[in-house]
Amino acid sequence: MRDRRGFAVSGYVALGAILLLVAAGVLLFLVSAATGHPGRVVPAGLLVALGLFLLRGLYVLAPNESAVLLLFGAYRATDGVAGLRFTNPLYTRNKVSRRLRTHEIAALKVNDAVGNPIEIGAAVVWWVSDSAAALLEIDDYEAFVRVQSDTALRRIAGAHAYDATEVAIVSGVGGTEAEAAVAARAPVTLLDGGDEVVQGLVRELQERVGRAGIRIGEARITHLAYAPEIAGAMLRRQQAEAVLAARRKIVAGAVDMVEDALSALERKGLALDNERRAAMVSNLLLVLVGDKDPVPVINAGTLNH
């Protein structure tokens, strides 16, 4: 079922014609009463009755609103012109709003692609693009959008890992082949996927609601977090990963600095034997990598005494 045009005209023109028809009936009745010709009373009454009946064909449409016209249950046309309108008085008119609407999906608890429980919520902007389909294809298109939005969000959340760390874990040593396959299929994560995840949600939802005459404008992730039962453990894991990453960076920088220091000494002709070179490397790394300020120790003898 798709929108199609039918008999629907400007209501102002129709209202003027109806008023003229009623006025003619009233005038004919008055003339009949004044001249004493009762035979004109019946036509006058019919004209007035016809005018009053035609008034049923008038209706008003607001901007971004349409009327689906039915004749004894059969679809006839859709009128989407705002203002005072007129159509067949026998038509049943069902108004449908085409304004933008926002559906907020409350936080859902689902399992991501790796199997970790997460909470995810979203907001979806949608509108009715085909009034006939929205009204006649399903019972309640608003409830239909709500249900399909929840289903599409669950589908998208289950197809992606929460963050890149999960993908790296299951793809590395210790991850099972099944988990690694999941990570390979879902390289884009929910946390940093951004527009790609959102566009995937829009496409998934549009495929589900398109037959009902619904158009999805955009979607946004409004809530994303680990489920409460694993949030603490995941926070500790993230903190540990941050500490390890910082340590790696510090060690890499310290090694570069030690290498530069040794190269500078060699360029100035200060050659060191292997023992002193090793001692210098050890001391420099201890100073550069240590958490606390170094405590200098004066060695009055040799390296061995």
C-alpha positions as YAML, in Angstrom:
chain: A
units: angstrom
residues:
- id: 1
  name: MET
  ca: [0.00, 0.00, 0.00]
- id: 2
  name: ARG
  ca: [1.45, 3.35, -1.09]
- id: 3
  name: ASP
  ca: [0.19, 6.94, -1.08]
- id: 4
  name: ARG
  ca: [-1.68, 8.10, -4.18]
- id: 5
  name: ARG
  ca: [-3.53, 11.24, -5.08]
- id: 6
  name: GLY
  ca: [-7.30, 11.33, -5.35]
- id: 7
  name: PHE
  ca: [-10.26, 13.68, -5.19]
- id: 8
  name: ALA
  ca: [-9.39, 16.42, -2.72]
- id: 9
  name: VAL
  ca: [-9.72, 20.12, -3.52]
- id: 10
  name: SER
  ca: [-9.43, 23.48, -1.81]
- id: 11
  name: GLY
  ca: [-11.96, 23.76, 0.97]
- id: 12
  name: TYR
  ca: [-12.40, 27.50, 0.49]
- id: 13
  name: VAL
  ca: [-13.81, 27.06, -3.02]
- id: 14
  name: ALA
  ca: [-15.98, 24.18, -1.88]
- id: 15
  name: LEU
  ca: [-17.22, 26.14, 1.14]
- id: 16
  name: GLY
  ca: [-18.20, 29.05, -1.09]
- id: 17
  name: ALA
  ca: [-20.14, 26.74, -3.40]
- id: 18
  name: ILE
  ca: [-21.88, 25.07, -0.45]
- id: 19
  name: LEU
  ca: [-22.90, 28.42, 1.03]
- id: 20
  name: LEU
  ca: [-24.32, 29.48, -2.33]
- id: 21
  name: LEU
  ca: [-26.23, 26.21, -2.52]
- id: 22
  name: VAL
  ca: [-27.70, 26.67, 0.97]
- id: 23
  name: ALA
  ca: [-28.48, 30.33, 0.25]
- id: 24
  name: ALA
  ca: [-30.28, 29.32, -2.94]
- id: 25
  name: GLY
  ca: [-32.37, 26.80, -1.01]
- id: 26
  name: VAL
  ca: [-33.27, 29.35, 1.66]
- id: 27
  name: LEU
  ca: [-34.11, 31.97, -0.96]
- id: 28
  name: LEU
  ca: [-36.25, 29.48, -2.88]
- id: 29
  name: PHE
  ca: [-38.10, 28.63, 0.33]
- id: 30
  name: LEU
  ca: [-38.74, 32.29, 1.11]
- id: 31
  name: VAL
  ca: [-39.96, 32.99, -2.41]
- id: 32
  name: SER
  ca: [-42.21, 29.93, -2.25]
- id: 33
  name: ALA
  ca: [-43.67, 31.07, 1.04]
- id: 34
  name: ALA
  ca: [-44.20, 34.62, -0.23]
- id: 35
  name: THR
  ca: [-45.84, 33.61, -3.51]
- id: 36
  name: GLY
  ca: [-47.90, 30.81, -2.08]
- id: 37
  name: HIS
  ca: [-46.41, 28.07, -4.25]
- id: 38
  name: PRO
  ca: [-45.82, 25.11, -1.87]
- id: 39
  name: GLY
  ca: [-44.43, 23.01, -4.70]
- id: 40
  name: ARG
  ca: [-41.11, 24.84, -4.37]
- id: 41
  name: VAL
  ca: [-40.67, 23.97, -0.70]
- id: 42
  name: VAL
  ca: [-39.44, 20.44, -1.41]
- id: 43
  name: PRO
  ca: [-36.69, 21.53, -3.86]
- id: 44
  name: ALA
  ca: [-35.67, 24.25, -1.41]
- id: 45
  name: GLY
  ca: [-35.41, 21.71, 1.39]
- id: 46
  name: LEU
  ca: [-33.39, 19.36, -0.81]
- id: 47
  name: LEU
  ca: [-30.92, 22.13, -1.67]
- id: 48
  name: VAL
  ca: [-30.42, 23.00, 2.01]
- id: 49
  name: ALA
  ca: [-30.08, 19.31, 2.97]
- id: 50
  name: LEU
  ca: [-27.56, 18.76, 0.17]
- id: 51
  name: GLY
  ca: [-25.54, 21.75, 1.33]
- id: 52
  name: LEU
  ca: [-25.49, 20.52, 4.92]
- id: 53
  name: PHE
  ca: [-24.45, 17.04, 3.74]
- id: 54
  name: LEU
  ca: [-21.60, 18.47, 1.66]
- id: 55
  name: LEU
  ca: [-20.31, 20.28, 4.75]
- id: 56
  name: ARG
  ca: [-19.23, 16.85, 6.00]
- id: 57
  name: GLY
  ca: [-16.62, 16.82, 3.26]
- id: 58
  name: LEU
  ca: [-14.72, 19.77, 4.76]
- id: 59
  name: TYR
  ca: [-11.66, 19.13, 6.95]
- id: 60
  name: VAL
  ca: [-8.51, 20.92, 8.05]
- id: 61
  name: LEU
  ca: [-4.92, 19.69, 7.69]
- id: 62
  name: ALA
  ca: [-2.04, 21.18, 9.65]
- id: 63
  name: PRO
  ca: [1.45, 21.52, 8.13]
- id: 64
  name: ASN
  ca: [3.24, 18.15, 7.88]
- id: 65
  name: GLU
  ca: [-0.05, 16.32, 8.29]
- id: 66
  name: SER
  ca: [-1.90, 14.12, 5.81]
- id: 67
  name: ALA
  ca: [-5.30, 12.47, 5.60]
- id: 68
  name: VAL
  ca: [-5.82, 8.91, 4.40]
- id: 69
  name: LEU
  ca: [-9.20, 8.72, 2.66]
- id: 70
  name: LEU
  ca: [-11.22, 5.49, 2.87]
- id: 71
  name: LEU
  ca: [-14.56, 4.64, 1.28]
- id: 72
  name: PHE
  ca: [-16.35, 1.92, 3.26]
- id: 73
  name: GLY
  ca: [-12.97, 0.53, 4.34]
- id: 74
  name: ALA
  ca: [-11.35, 0.64, 0.89]
- id: 75
  name: TYR
  ca: [-8.34, 2.91, 0.38]
- id: 76
  name: ARG
  ca: [-9.00, 5.72, -2.10]
- id: 77
  name: ALA
  ca: [-6.36, 8.44, -1.74]
- id: 78
  name: THR
  ca: [-4.04, 10.43, 0.49]
- id: 79
  name: ASP
  ca: [-4.25, 14.21, 0.82]
- id: 80
  name: GLY
  ca: [-1.21, 16.03, 2.17]
- id: 81
  name: VAL
  ca: [-2.01, 19.68, 1.35]
- id: 82
  name: ALA
  ca: [-2.25, 21.86, 4.45]
- id: 83
  name: GLY
  ca: [-5.23, 24.14, 5.01]
- id: 84
  name: LEU
  ca: [-9.00, 23.84, 4.56]
- id: 85
  name: ARG
  ca: [-9.73, 20.89, 2.25]
- id: 86
  name: PHE
  ca: [-12.79, 19.21, 0.73]
- id: 87
  name: THR
  ca: [-13.38, 15.67, -0.46]
- id: 88
  name: ASN
  ca: [-16.20, 13.20, -0.91]
- id: 89
  name: PRO
  ca: [-18.42, 13.45, 2.21]
- id: 90
  name: LEU
  ca: [-18.70, 9.66, 2.25]
- id: 91
  name: TYR
  ca: [-14.94, 9.28, 2.73]
- id: 92
  name: THR
  ca: [-13.60, 8.39, 6.15]
- id: 93
  name: ARG
  ca: [-10.60, 10.60, 6.94]
- id: 94
  name: ASN
  ca: [-7.73, 9.30, 9.10]
- id: 95
  name: LYS
  ca: [-5.13, 11.92, 9.89]
- id: 96
  name: VAL
  ca: [-1.45, 10.98, 10.16]
- id: 97
  name: SER
  ca: [1.28, 13.31, 11.39]
- id: 98
  name: ARG
  ca: [4.43, 13.53, 9.25]
- id: 99
  name: ARG
  ca: [6.38, 15.61, 11.74]
- id: 100
  name: LEU
  ca: [9.80, 14.54, 12.98]
- id: 101
  name: ARG
  ca: [9.65, 12.37, 16.08]
- id: 102
  name: THR
  ca: [12.28, 11.15, 18.50]
- id: 103
  name: HIS
  ca: [12.19, 7.74, 20.11]
- id: 104
  name: GLU
  ca: [14.58, 7.27, 23.01]
- id: 105
  name: ILE
  ca: [15.62, 3.68, 23.61]
- id: 106
  name: ALA
  ca: [16.19, 3.09, 27.30]
- id: 107
  name: ALA
  ca: [19.42, 1.37, 28.33]
- id: 108
  name: LEU
  ca: [19.27, -2.28, 27.27]
- id: 109
  name: LYS
  ca: [21.42, -5.04, 28.76]
- id: 110
  name: VAL
  ca: [22.93, -7.13, 25.96]
- id: 111
  name: ASN
  ca: [26.05, -9.18, 25.28]
- id: 112
  name: ASP
  ca: [28.58, -7.67, 22.89]
- id: 113
  name: ALA
  ca: [30.39, -9.64, 20.17]
- id: 114
  name: VAL
  ca: [32.90, -11.00, 22.69]
- id: 115
  name: GLY
  ca: [30.19, -12.04, 25.15]
- id: 116
  name: ASN
  ca: [30.63, -9.35, 27.81]
- id: 117
  name: PRO
  ca: [27.37, -7.93, 29.23]
- id: 118
  name: ILE
  ca: [26.97, -4.24, 28.45]
- id: 119
  name: GLU
  ca: [24.31, -1.55, 28.71]
- id: 120
  name: ILE
  ca: [23.49, 0.47, 25.61]
- id: 121
  name: GLY
  ca: [20.85, 3.09, 24.80]
- id: 122
  name: ALA
  ca: [20.12, 5.24, 21.76]
- id: 123
  name: ALA
  ca: [17.87, 7.97, 20.36]
- id: 124
  name: VAL
  ca: [16.24, 7.58, 16.94]
- id: 125
  name: VAL
  ca: [14.76, 10.38, 14.81]
- id: 126
  name: TRP
  ca: [12.02, 9.19, 12.46]
- id: 127
  name: TRP
  ca: [8.95, 10.33, 10.55]
- id: 128
  name: VAL
  ca: [6.12, 8.91, 8.46]
- id: 129
  name: SER
  ca: [7.01, 9.08, 4.76]
- id: 130
  name: ASP
  ca: [4.04, 7.06, 3.47]
- id: 131
  name: SER
  ca: [0.80, 7.67, 5.35]
- id: 132
  name: ALA
  ca: [-1.18, 4.90, 3.67]
- id: 133
  name: ALA
  ca: [1.41, 2.26, 4.48]
- id: 134
  name: ALA
  ca: [1.79, 3.46, 8.07]
- id: 135
  name: LEU
  ca: [-1.95, 3.36, 8.65]
- id: 136
  name: LEU
  ca: [-2.97, 0.27, 6.68]
- id: 137
  name: GLU
  ca: [0.04, -2.08, 6.75]
- id: 138
  name: ILE
  ca: [0.28, -2.36, 10.55]
- id: 139
  name: ASP
  ca: [-1.98, -1.81, 13.54]
- id: 140
  name: ASP
  ca: [0.12, 0.74, 15.46]
- id: 141
  name: TYR
  ca: [3.09, 2.24, 13.65]
- id: 142
  name: GLU
  ca: [4.39, 4.03, 16.75]
- id: 143
  name: ALA
  ca: [4.56, 0.79, 18.74]
- id: 144
  name: PHE
  ca: [6.09, -0.88, 15.68]
- id: 145
  name: VAL
  ca: [8.92, 1.67, 15.63]
- id: 146
  name: ARG
  ca: [9.56, 1.19, 19.35]
- id: 147
  name: VAL
  ca: [9.81, -2.59, 19.11]
- id: 148
  name: GLN
  ca: [11.93, -2.60, 15.96]
- id: 149
  name: SER
  ca: [14.27, 0.05, 17.42]
- id: 150
  name: ASP
  ca: [14.99, -2.13, 20.44]
- id: 151
  name: THR
  ca: [15.56, -5.17, 18.22]
- id: 152
  name: ALA
  ca: [17.88, -3.32, 15.84]
- id: 153
  name: LEU
  ca: [19.94, -1.88, 18.70]
- id: 154
  name: ARG
  ca: [20.35, -5.34, 20.23]
- id: 155
  name: ARG
  ca: [21.45, -6.67, 16.85]
- id: 156
  name: ILE
  ca: [24.07, -3.94, 16.36]
- id: 157
  name: ALA
  ca: [25.38, -4.24, 19.93]
- id: 158
  name: GLY
  ca: [25.77, -7.99, 19.56]
- id: 159
  name: ALA
  ca: [27.73, -7.61, 16.32]
- id: 160
  name: HIS
  ca: [30.48, -5.39, 17.79]
- id: 161
  name: ALA
  ca: [32.89, -5.62, 20.69]
- id: 162
  name: TYR
  ca: [32.74, -2.96, 23.38]
- id: 163
  name: ASP
  ca: [36.26, -1.64, 22.78]
- id: 164
  name: ALA
  ca: [39.46, -2.46, 20.89]
- id: 165
  name: THR
  ca: [41.05, -4.05, 23.96]
- id: 166
  name: GLU
  ca: [38.53, -6.88, 23.91]
- id: 167
  name: VAL
  ca: [39.26, -7.52, 20.24]
- id: 168
  name: ALA
  ca: [42.99, -7.58, 20.91]
- id: 169
  name: ILE
  ca: [42.59, -10.00, 23.82]
- id: 170
  name: VAL
  ca: [40.55, -12.57, 21.94]
- id: 171
  name: SER
  ca: [42.74, -12.21, 18.86]
- id: 172
  name: GLY
  ca: [45.99, -12.81, 20.75]
- id: 173
  name: VAL
  ca: [47.52, -15.66, 22.64]
- id: 174
  name: GLY
  ca: [45.01, -17.48, 24.78]
- id: 175
  name: GLY
  ca: [41.93, -16.47, 22.80]
- id: 176
  name: THR
  ca: [39.87, -19.27, 21.37]
- id: 177
  name: GLU
  ca: [39.44, -19.67, 17.63]
- id: 178
  name: ALA
  ca: [35.76, -18.82, 17.91]
- id: 179
  name: GLU
  ca: [36.47, -15.60, 19.80]
- id: 180
  name: ALA
  ca: [39.19, -14.64, 17.34]
- id: 181
  name: ALA
  ca: [36.76, -15.20, 14.49]
- id: 182
  name: VAL
  ca: [34.26, -12.88, 16.17]
- id: 183
  name: ALA
  ca: [36.92, -10.20, 16.58]
- id: 184
  name: ALA
  ca: [37.90, -10.56, 12.93]
- id: 185
  name: ARG
  ca: [34.31, -10.08, 11.84]
- id: 186
  name: ALA
  ca: [33.77, -7.03, 14.05]
- id: 187
  name: PRO
  ca: [36.87, -4.84, 13.89]
- id: 188
  name: VAL
  ca: [34.77, -1.72, 14.54]
- id: 189
  name: THR
  ca: [33.99, -1.35, 18.23]
- id: 190
  name: LEU
  ca: [31.05, 0.28, 19.96]
- id: 191
  name: LEU
  ca: [33.26, 2.63, 21.96]
- id: 192
  name: ASP
  ca: [35.24, 4.12, 19.09]
- id: 193
  name: GLY
  ca: [33.15, 3.06, 16.07]
- id: 194
  name: GLY
  ca: [31.35, 6.41, 16.04]
- id: 195
  name: ASP
  ca: [29.48, 7.16, 12.83]
- id: 196
  name: GLU
  ca: [30.02, 3.68, 11.41]
- id: 197
  name: VAL
  ca: [28.14, 2.06, 14.28]
- id: 198
  name: VAL
  ca: [25.40, 4.69, 14.08]
- id: 199
  name: GLN
  ca: [25.01, 4.30, 10.33]
- id: 200
  name: GLY
  ca: [24.80, 0.55, 10.79]
- id: 201
  name: LEU
  ca: [21.98, 1.09, 13.28]
- id: 202
  name: VAL
  ca: [20.17, 3.40, 10.85]
- id: 203
  name: ARG
  ca: [20.45, 0.87, 8.00]
- id: 204
  name: GLU
  ca: [19.35, -2.01, 10.18]
- id: 205
  name: LEU
  ca: [16.34, -0.10, 11.48]
- id: 206
  name: GLN
  ca: [15.37, 1.26, 8.05]
- id: 207
  name: GLU
  ca: [15.23, -2.27, 6.66]
- id: 208
  name: ARG
  ca: [12.87, -3.25, 9.45]
- id: 209
  name: VAL
  ca: [10.42, -0.32, 9.31]
- id: 210
  name: GLY
  ca: [10.56, 0.64, 5.63]
- id: 211
  name: ARG
  ca: [7.58, -1.52, 4.68]
- id: 212
  name: ALA
  ca: [5.45, 0.42, 7.18]
- id: 213
  name: GLY
  ca: [6.10, 3.76, 5.47]
- id: 214
  name: ILE
  ca: [8.57, 4.93, 8.13]
- id: 215
  name: ARG
  ca: [11.76, 6.84, 7.34]
- id: 216
  name: ILE
  ca: [14.70, 6.85, 9.78]
- id: 217
  name: GLY
  ca: [16.49, 10.20, 9.81]
- id: 218
  name: GLU
  ca: [19.35, 9.62, 12.22]
- id: 219
  name: ALA
  ca: [20.34, 7.78, 15.37]
- id: 220
  name: ARG
  ca: [22.72, 8.49, 18.22]
- id: 221
  name: ILE
  ca: [24.14, 6.31, 20.99]
- id: 222
  name: THR
  ca: [23.06, 7.94, 24.26]
- id: 223
  name: HIS
  ca: [24.35, 5.41, 26.78]
- id: 224
  name: LEU
  ca: [27.19, 2.89, 26.63]
- id: 225
  name: ALA
  ca: [28.77, 1.15, 29.61]
- id: 226
  name: TYR
  ca: [29.67, -2.25, 30.96]
- id: 227
  name: ALA
  ca: [26.93, -3.95, 32.96]
- id: 228
  name: PRO
  ca: [27.19, -3.31, 36.73]
- id: 229
  name: GLU
  ca: [28.22, -6.89, 37.51]
- id: 230
  name: ILE
  ca: [31.47, -6.56, 35.53]
- id: 231
  name: ALA
  ca: [32.00, -2.80, 35.56]
- id: 232
  name: GLY
  ca: [34.40, -2.91, 38.53]
- id: 233
  name: ALA
  ca: [36.55, -5.66, 37.03]
- id: 234
  name: MET
  ca: [36.66, -3.93, 33.66]
- id: 235
  name: LEU
  ca: [37.65, -0.65, 35.31]
- id: 236
  name: ARG
  ca: [40.56, -2.34, 37.07]
- id: 237
  name: ARG
  ca: [41.60, -3.96, 33.80]
- id: 238
  name: GLN
  ca: [41.53, -0.63, 32.00]
- id: 239
  name: GLN
  ca: [43.58, 0.97, 34.77]
- id: 240
  name: ALA
  ca: [46.14, -1.84, 34.58]
- id: 241
  name: GLU
  ca: [46.33, -1.48, 30.81]
- id: 242
  name: ALA
  ca: [46.86, 2.26, 31.16]
- id: 243
  name: VAL
  ca: [49.69, 1.70, 33.65]
- id: 244
  name: LEU
  ca: [51.32, -0.88, 31.37]
- id: 245
  name: ALA
  ca: [51.04, 1.42, 28.37]
- id: 246
  name: ALA
  ca: [52.62, 4.27, 30.34]
- id: 247
  name: ARG
  ca: [55.42, 1.98, 31.53]
- id: 248
  name: ARG
  ca: [56.13, 0.84, 27.99]
- id: 249
  name: LYS
  ca: [56.37, 4.42, 26.83]
- id: 250
  name: ILE
  ca: [58.66, 5.37, 29.72]
- id: 251
  name: VAL
  ca: [60.96, 2.40, 29.12]
- id: 252
  name: ALA
  ca: [61.12, 3.07, 25.38]
- id: 253
  name: GLY
  ca: [61.98, 6.71, 26.02]
- id: 254
  name: ALA
  ca: [64.59, 5.78, 28.63]
- id: 255
  name: VAL
  ca: [66.29, 3.35, 26.26]
- id: 256
  name: ASP
  ca: [66.47, 6.04, 23.59]
- id: 257
  name: MET
  ca: [67.94, 8.52, 26.08]
- id: 258
  name: VAL
  ca: [70.59, 6.04, 27.27]
- id: 259
  name: GLU
  ca: [71.51, 5.26, 23.69]
- id: 260
  name: ASP
  ca: [71.85, 8.98, 22.92]
- id: 261
  name: ALA
  ca: [74.02, 9.49, 26.03]
- id: 262
  name: LEU
  ca: [76.40, 6.67, 25.10]
- id: 263
  name: SER
  ca: [76.62, 7.89, 21.52]
- id: 264
  name: ALA
  ca: [77.43, 11.42, 22.72]
- id: 265
  name: LEU
  ca: [80.24, 10.12, 24.97]
- id: 266
  name: GLU
  ca: [81.72, 8.13, 22.11]
- id: 267
  name: ARG
  ca: [81.63, 11.14, 19.80]
- id: 268
  name: LYS
  ca: [83.59, 13.12, 22.41]
- id: 269
  name: GLY
  ca: [86.22, 10.40, 22.67]
- id: 270
  name: LEU
  ca: [85.24, 9.14, 26.10]
- id: 271
  name: ALA
  ca: [85.40, 5.42, 25.45]
- id: 272
  name: LEU
  ca: [84.02, 3.10, 28.12]
- id: 273
  name: ASP
  ca: [84.84, -0.54, 28.59]
- id: 274
  name: ASN
  ca: [82.01, -3.05, 28.70]
- id: 275
  name: GLU
  ca: [81.85, -3.12, 32.48]
- id: 276
  name: ARG
  ca: [81.55, 0.66, 32.88]
- id: 277
  name: ARG
  ca: [79.19, 0.83, 29.93]
- id: 278
  name: ALA
  ca: [76.89, -1.74, 31.57]
- id: 279
  name: ALA
  ca: [77.05, 0.10, 34.88]
- id: 280
  name: MET
  ca: [76.18, 3.40, 33.22]
- id: 281
  name: VAL
  ca: [73.25, 1.85, 31.37]
- id: 282
  name: SER
  ca: [71.97, 0.28, 34.59]
- id: 283
  name: ASN
  ca: [72.24, 3.53, 36.54]
- id: 284
  name: LEU
  ca: [70.63, 5.66, 33.83]
- id: 285
  name: LEU
  ca: [67.72, 3.25, 33.40]
- id: 286
  name: LEU
  ca: [67.23, 3.12, 37.17]
- id: 287
  name: VAL
  ca: [67.08, 6.91, 37.33]
- id: 288
  name: LEU
  ca: [64.85, 7.36, 34.29]
- id: 289
  name: VAL
  ca: [62.41, 4.51, 34.91]
- id: 290
  name: GLY
  ca: [62.14, 4.60, 38.70]
- id: 291
  name: ASP
  ca: [59.03, 5.97, 40.41]
- id: 292
  name: LYS
  ca: [60.96, 7.86, 43.09]
- id: 293
  name: ASP
  ca: [63.69, 10.46, 42.95]
- id: 294
  name: PRO
  ca: [67.15, 8.84, 42.89]
- id: 295
  name: VAL
  ca: [69.43, 9.02, 45.95]
- id: 296
  name: PRO
  ca: [73.01, 9.72, 44.82]
- id: 297
  name: VAL
  ca: [75.75, 7.46, 46.18]
- id: 298
  name: ILE
  ca: [79.41, 8.51, 45.96]
- id: 299
  name: ASN
  ca: [81.69, 5.64, 45.04]
- id: 300
  name: ALA
  ca: [85.18, 6.43, 46.29]
- id: 301
  name: GLY
  ca: [86.79, 3.27, 44.89]
- id: 302
  name: THR
  ca: [86.54, 1.25, 41.73]
- id: 303
  name: LEU
  ca: [83.53, -0.59, 40.43]
- id: 304
  name: ASN
  ca: [84.67, -3.69, 42.32]
- id: 305
  name: HIS
  ca: [85.55, -2.04, 45.63]
...
